[in-house]
């Protein structure tokens, strides 16, 4: 389901992402300026995730939202759109997440890109997935991803993602993803996995 940006559920969807991802190594690394101010960290992440949802809609990317889970896919293959959108999100990060974000963000993105040399803008990219922490383990993540995966199949598009959570590897594998790269993030020392899924032939 794609929400209207005028809908009050924008804030609720961003809240799901904030609560689901606030302990994620990537988002911890880009919010180090708030290490002693958890309330300020939450406010900054809330603002960023609201922007990320709006940006997905603005770029005609895929946005799937249920009451307890959110998935954002980069699906627009236009390099100019991707470049402008990436820069807008980067500037938003700089504006709300503090001065340390620039160095940490650039290093982490470099680590991830080095592990995905054969994946690119024509592939669909699962940018963000979050499930309400109070409802994890109920199959909500799989449900919110299934429509996106099926749409990728119809579009004959490969899709890929990165995860810092080893437990998520088997979750994504059950949806047809396989590990195509892995590495150690140079900022946090955390291990990450890059996973891809070929477009499944449809009958």
Secondary structure, 3 states (H helix, E strand, C coil): CCCCCCCCHHHHHHHHHHHHHCCCHHHHHCCHHHCCCHHHHHHHHHHHHHHHHHHHHHCCCEEEEECCEEEEEECCCCHHHHHHHHHHHHHHHHHHHCCCHHHHHHHHHHHHHHCCCCCCCCCEEEEEEEECHHHCCCCHHHHHHHHHHHHHHHCCCCEEEEECCHHHHHHHHCCCCEEEEEEECCCCCCEEEEEEECCCCCC
